[in-house]
Amino acid sequence: MKRLEKAYAVDAIENGPEAYAVLVEIACSRSSEELLGARKAYHSLFDQSIEEDASLNIKGPERKLLVALVSAYRYEGSSTVKEDEAKYDANAIKNADKNKLLEDDEVVRILATRSKRHIQEVYNQYKQNSSKNLDEDLETTLILKETVQCLLSPEKYYAKVLNESLKYCADEKTRKALNRVIVTRADADMKTIIDELQTQYTVSLSKKIEDRARGSYKDFLLNLVARGN
């Protein structure tokens, strides 16, 4: 976890629901080993765990999910997913009270501990047995929708975040995501995100940065994009 990423994590924990998506990104876009490394780095810098800080500072209904996400170590070893278990989990989410999803222990358990391959199969099973996709059915609970999207297709999730941040009508909070995504993904999956942004939204990230940013900040972003591409 880079120093700036640690700062983003602290900001997300301290500044409430509008920033919680950052914790989802930290927990869900990484492999289990990468998340474990990020937790160790956070602890070495602040002499306190990210789980402790999240549990202490997050007061709303999102706390259970977010603490579980940053605490979990997902098993990612096997390429085989048990269809019956995925079907059971899909039904558990489908039958949960849609007004209390963040309080549902089963929903939190599934999203925080199941492997990404398993959650993909849960998504498939949910789609087969429902009139909607799983993330569509979570529309009223944005943080759950973002969790599912970030777990299954981080490049699509980040492309969407970037596209929103580059709109002229974007508010200050949304615009800040441009810097965050580029800084945190430059050495990870920037190329796939750039390709997805172009495919889904016909947006050239470098050209948009040229249009929107100025001076040394523009150069900083373009250098990171070039390094990741």
CORBELLIN-V601551 format. One record per residue. N is the residue number from 0. RES is the residue in three letters. PSI is psi in whole degrees, -180 to 180 (* if undefined). D_FIRST is the distance of its C-alpha to the first C-alpha in Angstrom with 1 decimal. Layout:
N|RES|PSI|D_FIRST / N|RES|PSI|D_FIRST
This chain:
0|MET|119|0.0 / 1|LYS|162|3.8 / 2|ARG|-42|6.6 / 3|LEU|-37|8.1 / 4|GLU|-39|5.9 / 5|LYS|-42|6.4 / 6|ALA|-40|9.9 / 7|TYR|-41|10.4 / 8|ALA|-46|9.9 / 9|VAL|-44|12.3 / 10|ASP|-42|14.5 / 11|ALA|-42|14.8 / 12|ILE|-39|15.8 / 13|GLU|-22|18.2 / 14|ASN|10|19.8 / 15|GLY|-174|21.2 / 16|PRO|-34|22.0 / 17|GLU|-19|21.7 / 18|ALA|-1|17.9 / 19|TYR|-22|17.3 / 20|ALA|-27|16.7 / 21|VAL|-41|13.1 / 22|LEU|-37|12.6 / 23|VAL|-45|14.5 / 24|GLU|-46|12.4 / 25|ILE|-43|9.1 / 26|ALA|-33|11.5 / 27|CYS|-21|13.9 / 28|SER|-7|12.7 / 29|ARG|160|10.7 / 30|SER|169|12.7 / 31|SER|-42|13.3 / 32|GLU|-39|11.8 / 33|GLU|-41|8.5 / 34|LEU|-40|8.6 / 35|LEU|-42|9.8 / 36|GLY|-39|7.1 / 37|ALA|-39|4.7 / 38|ARG|-40|8.0 / 39|LYS|-41|8.7 / 40|ALA|-41|6.0 / 41|TYR|-45|7.3 / 42|HIS|-40|10.6 / 43|SER|-30|10.7 / 44|LEU|-41|10.3 / 45|PHE|-3|12.6 / 46|ASP|31|14.7 / 47|GLN|148|14.8 / 48|SER|154|13.2 / 49|ILE|-30|11.8 / 50|GLU|-43|14.9 / 51|GLU|-45|17.2 / 52|ASP|-41|16.1 / 53|ALA|-45|16.6 / 54|SER|-36|19.8 / 55|LEU|-39|21.1 / 56|ASN|-23|20.5 / 57|ILE|119|21.0 / 58|LYS|-21|24.8 / 59|GLY|-173|25.8 / 60|PRO|-14|26.5 / 61|GLU|-15|23.0 / 62|ARG|-47|21.8 / 63|LYS|-47|22.9 / 64|LEU|-48|21.1 / 65|LEU|-41|17.7 / 66|VAL|-42|17.7 / 67|ALA|-42|18.7 / 68|LEU|-46|16.1 / 69|VAL|-15|13.1 / 70|SER|-21|15.2 / 71|ALA|155|16.5 / 72|TYR|102|16.3 / 73|ARG|139|18.2 / 74|TYR|122|20.7 / 75|GLU|14|20.5 / 76|GLY|-51|23.0 / 77|SER|142|26.3 / 78|SER|-5|27.3 / 79|THR|131|30.2 / 80|VAL|134|30.1 / 81|LYS|113|33.0 / 82|GLU|-37|34.7 / 83|ASP|-37|36.5 / 84|GLU|-38|33.3 / 85|ALA|-40|31.7 / 86|LYS|-41|35.0 / 87|TYR|-45|35.0 / 88|ASP|-39|31.6 / 89|ALA|-42|32.6 / 90|ASN|-35|35.7 / 91|ALA|-41|33.9 / 92|ILE|-42|31.9 / 93|LYS|-39|35.0 / 94|ASN|-5|37.2 / 95|ALA|152|34.8 / 96|ASP|114|35.9 / 97|LYS|-16|34.3 / 98|ASN|-8|34.5 / 99|LYS|34|32.6 / 100|LEU|-38|30.0 / 101|LEU|-16|27.1 / 102|GLU|-4|29.4 / 103|ASP|116|30.2 / 104|ASP|-37|28.8 / 105|GLU|-44|29.5 / 106|VAL|-46|27.7 / 107|VAL|-43|24.5 / 108|ARG|-46|24.9 / 109|ILE|-49|25.3 / 110|LEU|-27|22.3 / 111|ALA|-25|19.9 / 112|THR|-24|21.1 / 113|ARG|149|22.9 / 114|SER|159|21.7 / 115|LYS|-34|21.1 / 116|ARG|-42|24.3 / 117|HIS|-44|26.1 / 118|ILE|-33|25.1 / 119|GLN|-40|26.3 / 120|GLU|-35|29.6 / 121|VAL|-44|29.7 / 122|TYR|-45|29.4 / 123|ASN|-44|32.2 / 124|GLN|-39|34.4 / 125|TYR|-43|33.9 / 126|LYS|-37|35.1 / 127|GLN|-30|38.1 / 128|ASN|14|39.2 / 129|SER|162|38.5 / 130|SER|-6|39.6 / 131|LYS|160|36.0 / 132|ASN|158|32.6 / 133|LEU|-48|30.2 / 134|ASP|-31|28.0 / 135|GLU|-37|31.2 / 136|ASP|-12|32.5 / 137|LEU|16|29.5 / 138|GLU|-35|30.2 / 139|THR|-12|31.2 / 140|THR|87|27.9 / 141|LEU|-40|25.3 / 142|ILE|-31|22.2 / 143|LEU|-41|23.6 / 144|LYS|-45|24.5 / 145|GLU|-36|21.0 / 146|THR|-48|19.6 / 147|VAL|-46|22.2 / 148|GLN|-41|21.7 / 149|CYS|-34|17.9 / 150|LEU|-43|18.4 / 151|LEU|-38|21.3 / 152|SER|73|20.9 / 153|PRO|-33|17.5 / 154|GLU|-38|19.0 / 155|LYS|-39|22.0 / 156|TYR|-50|20.0 / 157|TYR|-34|18.0 / 158|ALA|-40|21.3 / 159|LYS|-44|23.0 / 160|VAL|-44|20.5 / 161|LEU|-44|20.9 / 162|ASN|-43|24.6 / 163|GLU|-39|25.0 / 164|SER|-21|23.1 / 165|LEU|-2|25.4 / 166|LYS|144|28.6 / 167|TYR|-30|30.9 / 168|CYS|1|31.4 / 169|ALA|140|27.8 / 170|ASP|176|27.2 / 171|GLU|-43|24.8 / 172|LYS|-43|22.2 / 173|THR|-40|22.4 / 174|ARG|-33|22.4 / 175|LYS|-22|19.1 / 176|ALA|-27|17.5 / 177|LEU|-51|18.4 / 178|ASN|-45|16.0 / 179|ARG|-47|13.1 / 180|VAL|-44|13.7 / 181|ILE|-43|14.3 / 182|VAL|-44|11.3 / 183|THR|-22|8.8 / 184|ARG|-2|11.2 / 185|ALA|-39|12.8 / 186|ASP|14|11.5 / 187|ALA|-82|11.8 / 188|ASP|34|15.0 / 189|MET|-39|16.3 / 190|LYS|-44|19.7 / 191|THR|-33|20.4 / 192|ILE|-44|19.5 / 193|ILE|-44|21.8 / 194|ASP|-41|24.5 / 195|GLU|-39|24.3 / 196|LEU|-41|24.7 / 197|GLN|-42|27.7 / 198|THR|-47|29.2 / 199|GLN|-36|28.9 / 200|TYR|4|29.5 / 201|THR|46|31.0 / 202|VAL|127|28.6 / 203|SER|116|27.5 / 204|LEU|-46|24.2 / 205|SER|-42|25.1 / 206|LYS|-40|28.5 / 207|LYS|-39|27.3 / 208|ILE|-42|25.0 / 209|GLU|-39|28.0 / 210|ASP|-36|30.1 / 211|ARG|-39|27.8 / 212|ALA|165|25.9 / 213|ARG|153|27.6 / 214|GLY|-142|27.4 / 215|SER|-29|24.3 / 216|TYR|-42|22.0 / 217|LYS|-46|23.6 / 218|ASP|-41|23.2 / 219|PHE|-49|19.5 / 220|LEU|-44|19.0 / 221|LEU|-36|21.5 / 222|ASN|-41|19.9 / 223|LEU|-43|16.5 / 224|VAL|-44|18.7 / 225|ALA|-39|20.8 / 226|ARG|-39|18.0 / 227|GLY|-18|16.8 / 228|ASN|*|20.4
